[in-house]
Amino acid sequence: MTPEAKVKEKIKKILKAHAVWYAMPHGAGYGNAGIPDFLCCHKGKFLAIEAKAGNGVPTALQRKELETIKRTGGDAWLVNEDNIDIFEEHMRNSYD
């Protein structure tokens, strides 16, 4: 399993623990470029998550999409090994 896949598995466990609905859009040429890895909804709140591992950085399109989601009232996160605990705490405080 790749390091990014490990981060995604941890994110899935956190989302399931908080009963969050999520989908993972497949980025195969026909969809919109830059869409985050996870699109989520919980208690009427929209949440998007881009998962990275190590020194991975989002592309310009991914950054643009995360910023647009935030600007339009959604919650958007870039999650990696370094901040996954902070993300989990946010989930406990904001989505329970």
C-alpha positions as CSV (number, residue, x, y, z in Angstrom):
1,M,0.0,0.0,0.0
2,T,1.4,3.4,-1.0
3,P,1.9,6.1,1.7
4,E,-1.0,8.1,0.2
5,A,-3.3,5.1,0.3
6,K,-2.4,4.7,4.0
7,V,-3.5,8.3,4.6
8,K,-6.7,7.7,2.7
9,E,-7.5,4.5,4.8
10,K,-7.0,6.6,8.0
11,I,-9.3,9.3,6.7
12,K,-12.0,6.6,5.8
13,K,-11.8,5.3,9.4
14,I,-12.3,8.8,10.8
15,L,-15.2,9.5,8.5
16,K,-16.9,6.2,9.3
17,A,-16.4,6.8,13.0
18,H,-18.4,10.0,12.7
19,A,-21.0,8.5,10.4
20,V,-20.1,10.8,7.5
21,W,-21.3,10.1,4.0
22,Y,-18.5,10.2,1.5
23,A,-17.7,9.5,-2.1
24,M,-14.3,9.2,-3.7
25,P,-14.6,10.5,-7.3
26,H,-12.5,8.8,-9.9
27,G,-10.3,11.2,-11.7
28,A,-10.2,9.4,-15.1
29,G,-10.3,12.1,-17.7
30,Y,-14.0,12.7,-17.9
31,G,-14.6,14.5,-14.6
32,N,-13.5,17.9,-13.4
33,A,-9.7,18.2,-12.8
34,G,-8.6,19.1,-9.3
35,I,-11.6,17.6,-7.5
36,P,-10.6,16.5,-4.0
37,D,-10.2,12.8,-3.1
38,F,-13.2,12.8,-0.7
39,L,-16.5,14.6,-1.1
40,C,-18.5,14.3,2.1
41,C,-21.7,15.4,3.7
42,H,-22.7,15.2,7.4
43,K,-25.7,16.8,9.1
44,G,-26.0,19.2,6.2
45,K,-22.4,20.3,6.1
46,F,-20.2,19.8,3.0
47,L,-16.7,18.6,3.5
48,A,-13.9,18.0,0.9
49,I,-10.6,16.4,1.6
50,E,-7.5,16.1,-0.5
51,A,-5.1,13.4,0.8
52,K,-1.4,13.6,0.4
53,A,1.6,11.8,1.9
54,G,5.0,12.8,2.8
55,N,6.1,16.0,1.0
56,G,3.2,15.7,-1.5
57,V,1.7,19.0,-2.4
58,P,-1.6,19.7,-4.1
59,T,-1.6,20.7,-7.8
60,A,-2.6,24.3,-8.7
61,L,-6.0,22.9,-9.7
62,Q,-6.5,21.0,-6.4
63,R,-5.6,24.2,-4.4
64,K,-8.0,26.2,-6.5
65,E,-10.8,23.7,-5.9
66,L,-10.2,23.6,-2.1
67,E,-10.1,27.4,-2.0
68,T,-13.4,27.6,-4.0
69,I,-15.1,25.1,-1.6
70,K,-14.0,27.2,1.4
71,R,-15.1,30.5,-0.3
72,T,-18.5,29.1,-1.0
73,G,-19.2,27.9,2.6
74,G,-17.8,24.4,2.5
75,D,-15.2,22.9,4.7
76,A,-12.0,21.8,2.8
77,W,-8.9,20.1,4.1
78,L,-5.5,19.0,2.8
79,V,-4.7,16.0,5.0
80,N,-1.4,14.2,5.4
81,E,0.4,12.2,8.1
82,D,1.5,15.4,9.9
83,N,-2.0,16.9,10.4
84,I,-4.3,13.8,10.4
85,D,-4.6,14.1,14.2
86,I,-5.7,17.7,13.9
87,F,-8.2,16.7,11.3
88,E,-9.6,14.0,13.5
89,E,-9.9,16.5,16.4
90,H,-11.7,18.9,14.0
91,M,-14.2,16.1,13.2
92,R,-14.9,15.5,16.8
93,N,-15.4,19.2,17.5
94,S,-17.3,20.2,14.4
95,Y,-19.2,17.2,13.2
96,D,-20.5,15.4,16.3
